[in-house]
């Protein structure tokens, strides 16, 4: 299993524990990864979930605000 796929699994587990959402910077800190690593994990997780009824969404909270 590649590192990105492993991080995608970690991200899924993390997201499940945050039913009200989370900020990307918070996830970076708590998962111990860089913004680039997290972005790749997000893309991988979305690809894995593509055929499922669940997905990982991102909402912009406003100009200059963190993604959630």
N, C-alpha and C positions, 0 to 999 in steps of 0.2 A: 504494500500500500504506500502510495506516495505521500510526501509531507503535506501537500495541499489537500489531498483527500482526507488525511488524518485530521487536519485542522478543520475541515468541513464537518467532520463528525463531532469534534469538540465544540464547534460553533452551534451545531444543532442541539447538543446537550445543554449548552449555555442558554440558548434561546428558550428552551423548554422551561428553564428555571426563572425566566423573566416574562411572565404572561402579560405584563403591562408595558413591555418594550424596554429598550435600552439604547443608550447613545454609543456611537461607534468608538469614541475615545475611551469610554468606560470599558467596552469589550476589549479594546486593545490592551488596556492595563491589566484587566482581570484574566485575560487569556495569555498574556505575556507575548504578544506578537506586534509586529509593525503594521502600519496602515496598509502597506503593500501586501503583506502576508494575509491580513484580514480581508482585503478586497478580493484576493484570489480565492480564499476560502468561501466567501460569499458567492462568487460566481460558480464555484464547484458545487456548493450546496444547492443553489438554485437549479443547476443542471441535474443534480441527483433527484430533486423533488419535482422536476418538470412534468412527469406523468402522474403525479399524485394530486390529491385535493388540497394539500397544504402547501404553503410557500413562505418564503422569507421576504418581507416587504420593507421598504425604506421610505420614510416620510421626511421631507425637508421641513424644519420647524420655523423657517423664515430666513431672510437674508442674514448671513453671518452667524446663524445659529447652527449647532451641531445636528448632524443627521440622526434620526431616531428610527 
